[in-house]
Amino acid sequence: MRVKMQFWFRYGRESLQLPVNPSSFEVASPYGIEVIEVNNLGEATIPKNRGLREFRFESFLPAKYDPAYCVHNRIIPPTDFISIVEKWRDAEKPIRFIVTTANINTLVLIPEFIYRPSPPGSPGEVQFSISLKEYRVPVIKKLTTSSKLSAKPKRPPKSEPKPKIYVVKKGDSLWKIAQNSNIYGDGSKWRQIYEANKKMIGKNPNGIKPGMKLVIP
């Protein structure tokens, strides 16, 4: 015996089954593709992420059970069916959409639900169309301690101050240079200048000559 396809909506512990299966239903499964222009090659495509599926179908809500087209006999008034669907939708939470034998069992939101008044000759019957959008739970990644630290902007390395250069003048001595207010203001620090420039000055601290460029530490 062939098993009939069933269309179900479930919200928490509540559930609704379509009393009449749609004659057909549509599933849109988009997939993102980016088209780029490559020099000397023309257009090329780059695959992106899978989009959210959409489900669309039309059917009607009968006022009473008729075995000719109803898939079950638990018929409720069409207005009650509509009220339940709209209540679930307005709760702003996803509902579960199930289509047996079609491998569809997913959370959805209801962006569009259109129903029409009873057509002539069918008192109480309500035709409707519905559009469902797959619901994907947003995932927010938490930063670990190490990632938080790495996320901080790095400070540029401190540049070392350039050494001060003093050009020896006629009549200068290391004592006189150290005594200069722009150098140390203390002649007794002449040895610091000598030690920093010993290779150039030589063994005799008094061997400085005009034009020498001394590094002032």
Buried (B, 14 or more C-beta within 10 A) or exposed (E): EEEEBBBBBBBEEEEBBBBBBBEEBEBEEEEEEEEEEEEEEEEEEEEEEEEBBBBBBBBBBBBEEEEEEBBEEEBEEBEEBBEBBEEBBEEEEBBBBBBBEEEBEBBBBBEEBEBEEBEEEEEEBBBBBBBBBBBEEEEEEEEEEEEEEEEEEEEEEEEEEEEEEBEBEEEBBBBBBBBBEEBBEEBEBBEBBBEBBEEEBEEEBEEBEEEBEBEBE
